[in-house]
Amino acid sequence: MVNGIPWTADAQAKLKNIPYFVRAQARKRIEDVARELAAEQVTADLVDQVRLDLGQ
């Protein structure tokens, strides 16, 4: 679990692939989107979706 919302192992692995200097911002944005979608957990697909939305 990262910051109160559960993350799958795959999602955590994808987060580690995000450059360290933007990782905290990306984590916050991903969790914000997960809450907006009422997701029960952060999945690898959600991480990919947010990365695409951010243009990465």
N, C-alpha and C positions, 0 to 999 in steps of 0.2 A: 504494500500500500504506500502510495506517495501522496502526501498532503491530504489525507482524509478520504480519497476516492481510490478504490482498488484498481490496480494495473495488472494486466496479464503479463506473463513472463515475456511473451513476444513484444508487447508494447514497451516494456522496460528496455528490452534489447534495442529496439528502434530508437528510443530516446537517447541511448548511449551513442548512437551514430550521428546525432545532431551535434554540431560543433559546440564545445564547452562554453564558449563566450555568449551563446544565445540560448543555451539549454534551459536555463531557469525561465526565461521569457516564453520559450516554446512549451515547457511543462505547464506554466500557468495558462497559456492560451488553450492548450489541449484539454486541460481540466475544466476550463470555462465552457468550452464547446460541449464537453461531456455532460456538464450540468444543464446546459441549455437544451440538450437533446434528452434529458432525463435518463441518461445511460447509467446502468448499474455499475459498470466498470469501464476503464479505458482499455480499448483493444488496439491491436496492431493496425487494423483497418481505419480506426479513428485517427491514429497518429498519422497515417498516410494521407487521409483526407485533409487534415489540418495543414500538413506540410504542403500539399498541392494548393490549398487556399492561400497560403503564405508565399507561394511562388517558389518553392524549393523542390 
